[in-house]
Amino acid sequence: MHAFLVAIMEDSLFFLKRKHKQPKLRGHVGLDLLGGDRVDSLFIKQTLCAVAKRVSSHVSISLFLTQELEKELSSFVEKLTKTSPLKINIVIVSEVIHMEDEPLTAVRKKKDSSLIRSIIALENGSIDALLSTGNTGALVAATTFHVPFLKGFNRPLLLASLPTKKNHSLAVLDVGAHTEISPKLFEQMAMIGISYKNAQGIKEPKVGLLNIGVEEKKGHSQRQITYAQLQSLNTQFPHQPFVGNVEPSDVFSGDLHVLLTDGFTGNVFLKTAEGISSFIMEILKENQTHPLLSQKLVKAIEKELYQEDQYGALFVGIDRLITKCHGSASPDAISKSLFYLLGLLSQNFLAKVKKNLG
C-alpha cells in the first residue's frame, strides 16, 4: 500500500499548481432531468440550488417538468428566483421517455415528452443549449431527426473529456452514440476532435486510435482499414496530427489530445476510467493519516479525478450544444455540466469549430 500511495503522489503533485479561469457566463439552457434515475422533487430542488449557487447574472434555464412535479415545485422555484440571479422558466410536459424505453419507438410516439420538447426548443432557438440526464439512444435519435448538422456530418457523436498528466484534457470520441463506425466516419471524428481542441487553444492537437497495440496491423481488419484512412490526416495538416494506434495504458500521459474509438469500446473505456478514479479516491480517503498525504493534496487530486468534476458527454457534429449527463448524476455534477455548457456558449465554441472545419 505504501508503494502504491507513493506512486500516486509522484504522478499527482502537479494538480496543486493548476489554475482554472472562469469566463463571464451567460445564456439560456434547457434542463431535462425527467429521464434520469431520480426525478423526485427533492432531487430537482437540490439540483436547482446547486445551479443557483454558481450563478452571477445573465443565466436562465427552461426546466421541463410534468404537471405533478410543477405543482410540487412552483412555490420553491418562485422563492429561489427571488433570492438568486437565476431565472427559471417551467415548461410542462405530459410524457417522459424512460431509460428502459426503446429509443426509436419512444421518439416517434412520445411527442410531448420532456426529451422531444427540449430538443425542439433547441432546434427553434428557444434555448441556447440543452442538458439531459435521459435515455442516450433516444437523445441521439431525436437529435438526428431535429437538429442541424455541421458540414460533413450526418449523425451526432459523443465526446467526453478526461484529465491527463499534462495541463490539458483528453477528448475521447465516440463514447456511446454508435457501436459501429466506418473508417470514413473515423476521419470525420478526427476532424471534429481537432477542431474541438483548436477551439480550446491547442494549435496542433495530436490524434490517436485506441487499439490493443501500437503496431499498424494490430486489431481486427476494420481497425486496420481505419488506421490507413486516418493516415490521410497527415497530408491534410502540416503538423501531421495522427500518431497511430494507442494502447489504453498510454492515453493519460498527456502526449495525446484526441482519442478515437467506436461507441461501444469508448463507453466501456470511459466507465472503466471513472471506476478506477473512484477506486483511487476511496483508497486515498481511507489513508488520509499517511504522512505523504495532506488534506489539500487529496482535495486537489479528487478535483482532477473524481467523475463528478467531469462534464458529461458533449454531442458533436451538430450545430447546437447538447450535453448528456449520467442518469445517476448528482445535483453538483449536473450543476457543473450546466456551467460547462454556459462556458462553451460564452466562448462562441460552435463558431470556432465551424471556422476550423471550413
Protein Blocks (a to p, Z undefined) as FASTA:
>chain_A
ZZmmmmmmmmmmmmmmpccdddddeddddddfklmmblcfklmmmmmmmmmmmpcbhpac
dddddfklmmmmmmmmmmmmmmpcbdcdddddfbdcdfklcfklmmmmmmmbmklmmmmm
mmnopambdcdfbdfklmmmmmmmmmccdehiabdcdddddddfbfcdcddddehlbmbd
cfklmmmmmmmmmmmmmmnopabacdddddfbfbfkgcjfklmmmmmmmmmmmmmpmnlm
agbjcdfklmmnopafbdcddfklmmmmmmmmmmmmmmmmmmmmmmmmpmkbcfklmmmm
mmmmmmklpgbjadehiacdcddddfkbcfklmmmmmmmmmmmmmnommmmmmmmnZZ
